[in-house]
Amino acid sequence: MNALDTTIRPATLNDLDACRRMDGSVVSEQVWNMQQSSQRIATSLLFSQVRLPRPLEVPYPSARDDLVSRLQGGHLLLVAEQDQVVGWVAVSYDGALGVATVDHLIVLPERRRQGIGTELMRSAAEGARRLHARVVMAPCLAKSGPAIAFLQHLGMEFSGYNEHLFSEHEIALLFAYRV
């Protein structure tokens, strides 16, 4: 199966257990390393892509306990369905800033690299446009090479980082594009 055999639709309460159970971990062979240099009047950052000596299992960084409240609160929550729910995306919107943030994006491991994530992101961007967002932003772990490559493949550009977004001060890289 591929993205052509996939239906993207709004999630229902019946979909949420499948979404919660979905494995969002990845195996990464590359990470983005951050080096910071601070002087009295300037701080410089250098991000460089580093190949790891062996593959690294990267667990999914975010809790998925709030899916019911997201769905009931009107957040954009879409599922990709083939013979079952094979992926999903959750997007929050800050109207004051005009920014839609991809809070979650997971595709079943055995269905990855088939265009499903791309279709979910395309549908999420359309939803963000309807909300009058000017930017779609997606954070990901600096050690998640597959996620970084995917966001770059979509045409998203590196737009910053945050060391407080995920637990344990994991570095979140922020990627964005205008809609």
N, C-alpha and C positions, 0 to 999 in steps of 0.2 A: 504494500500500500504506500501511497505517497500523498502529498498535499492535495492533489486533485480529487482524491477519494475522501477528503476531510470536510466536515461541516463545522464552521465556526458559528457559535450561537451564545446568547446570554446564558449564564449559569443559572441553575435552579437549586433549591434546597436539596433536592435528591442527588445532585452532582457533588456536593461538598465533601462527603466522606471519601470519594475517589480522589478528589483534589488533595485532601489532607494526607492521604496515604502515599501519594506519588513520590518516588525517590527523586530528589532534586540534586543529589550529589554528582560530582564529575571527577574524572581523573585528569590531572593537569601535568603536562610535561614542561610548561613554561610559566613563569610568574613575572610580574612587573615589580622590580626592586626600586624602592624610593631612597634617595640620598638627599639629606637636607643639610644645608650649610647656612649658618646664621652669623651675621656680623652686626655691629651696632646699628647700622641704618639699612641693612638689606638682608633678606632671606632668599636663598635660591634653592630650588628643588630640581632634582634630576630623576626622571623615571626611565629605567632601562629594562628592556626585556631580557630575561635570563633563562637559559635552558637548564632544567634540573638534571642532576645525575641519574635520577630514577623517577618514575611517575609518582605523583602525589595524589592521594584520595582527598578531595575537598568536599566536606559536608555542606549541605545547603545552609546558608547563613541566617535565615529568618524563620521565626515561628509562624505557624499557620493556624493559630487558635482563633483568630478573629474573623474567619470567613463568613460566618452567619451574620455578624454585625456589619461587615462590609456589604454583603448582599442586601440586607435590610436597610442599610444607610444610603443606598443608591450609588455605591461605588461601581465602577465599570469592572465587571467580572465576567470573563468570557471563557468558554471551554471549546476545545477541539475534539470533535467526535468522529470516530470511524466506526468500528464495531463496538466500541466502548469509549469512555473519556480517555483520550491519549495525551492531553496537554491542557494547560490553562494559563491565563494571565489575569492579574489584578492590577488595576490602575487607580490611583487617587488623584484628585484634582484640586489645586489651590487657585481659586478664581481670582484672588487678589493679585497673585503673581502671574497668572496665566500659564502655570506649569502643571503638566500631567506627569506623574511619576509612576513608573512601572515598579510596583512593590514586589511582585512575584511573577515569575515566568518559569514554568516547568513543563517539560515534555518527557513522557516515559522514556527511559534509557534505550529500550529496543526500538523506539520510533524516532529517535533523534537523527538529524542529518537527512531528513526527507522533506524539508520545507514546511513542516508544521509550525515550528517556532516563528518562522518568517511570516506565515499567514496570521498567526496570533498577533504578532507585532503590527502587521499592516492593519488588522482590524482594530487594534488598540489605538493606533494613530488616527484612524477614521473617527473613532469614538471621541478622542481628544479634540479633533477638529470641530466636531459637532458641539462640544462644550466650549468652544472658542479659545482653546489653549493655543499658545504661540510656540510652546516648546514641549517636547516629550523628553523626559530625562530617565535614565536607567542606571542605577548603581549596581556594581558587581565587585566581588572580592578581587584584590590585586593578585591573588594566587590562583585565580580561576582562568587559566589560559583559554579554555574553550568558550567561556562566556565573553571574554574580551574579544576574541576573534569573531564571534557571532555578532556582537554589537558593531564592530568595525565593518563587517560584511554588510550590515544593514545601512551603512553610511553614517552611523553615529560618530560624533567626534568627541575625543577626550575633552572634558570641560572642568575638571577639578577632582578633588579627593576629599574624603572625610574620614577621620580616625575615630569618630564617635557614633557612627551610624549602626555598626554591627557590634555584637558583644566582643569582649576581650580585646578591644582596640584594634580589631582587624582593619586594615586599610581598605576602604571602599573607594573604588575609582568611579567617577561619574561620567557618563557618556550622554550626549544629547543631540537632537536635531530639531530644526524648526518644522512646524507643520502648517 
